[in-house]
């Protein structure tokens, strides 16, 4: 359990999590020429929700993997490692 402060908000501590993102679910019915850029935005949204932070940085290897099949043919599922670091 995360520690809570007097205001009731949970404190955010550094943590690393692995997740599988089902990209096909997020890209369904999206125009071909907008699929890869939309996938990047959806990954950012997923990570922000899972890690409770606004500062999302996508690694270049993940970006290349998304774009590896071109702008319209995305991988169906993506395995990602998300890490929340201490604010300094």
PARO-765114 format. One record per residue (C-alpha): x negated, y, z negated. Coordinates in steps of 0.001 Angstrom, whole numbers, plus 524288, in hexadecimal, padded with zeros to 5 digits. Example, Ala and Ser with C-alpha at 12.3 -4.5 7.8 and 13.67 -1.06 7.14 Angstrom:
BEGIN
7CFF47EE6C7E188;7CA9A7FBDC7E41C;
//
This chain:
BEGIN
800008000080000;7FB4B80D9B80331;7F9AC8172C7F827;803E7821C17F71C;801E982F987F2A0;80B06837847E9FF;8125183C6B7F5F4;8156382E6A7F9DD;80D4082E1E80660;80423822B5808A9;7F5B9825BA80982;7EF6C821DF8164C;7E314819EE814BC;7D9BC814EA81F2D;7DEE28085E8251E;7DD087FFDA83142;7E82D7F862837A5;7E9897EFD3843B3;7F60C7F04184B8E;7FBA67EB3D8583B;8031F7F58C85FCB;80D6E7F0538690A;80B387FA54873E0;815717F4B087D06;81FEA7F8BC87357;81B69806F187386;818F8807FA88233;825A2801B3886DE;82CD580A57890CC;821B98143A891BF;81E1D8196589F2C;811FD812B38A4F8;8094A81EB48A5B9;80BCD822118977A;809B0814D08913F;7FB6E8152F88CF3;7FC0A8231A8878B;808AE81FA388088;8023C8136D87AE8;7F78281BC1874DE;801BA8249D86EAB;80944818D98697B;7FCE18131C86378;7FA7F8202E85CBB;808708203685792;807558121E852D5;7FA7E814CC84BD5;7FF8D8214C8459E;80B3481A1684015;8036F80E5A83B65;7F826815E283550;7FFA9821CA8302D;7F6A982BC08367A;7F719835C28416F;7E8BD834888451C;7E8A5829AD84F61;7DC99826E38578D;7DD1681CA78623C;7D071815718651D;7CB43815CF87300;7CB9A806EE873F7;7DA24806D6870CF;7DC7E8119987ACD;7D522809ED8853C;7DCAF7FD95881E5;7E9A0804C9883A0;7E55880A3A890CE;7DE717FD978952E;7E9D67F92F89DC9;7ECAC806BE8A30D;7F6C3810E489F78;8029A808248A0E3;7FED57FA1D89D5D;7FC707FA7588EB7;7F8DC7EF34885CE;8052D7E9DE87F4C;7FF5B7E959871A6;7F3BF7F02F86B9C;7EC517EC0D85F80;7E7157F80085856;7DF4E7FAA184BFD;7E3A58070B8451E;7DBB880D5683A62;7DF17818CE831BD;7D33C81FF982CD1;7D157829128216A;7D3BF83785823EF;7C6F083ED38223C;
//
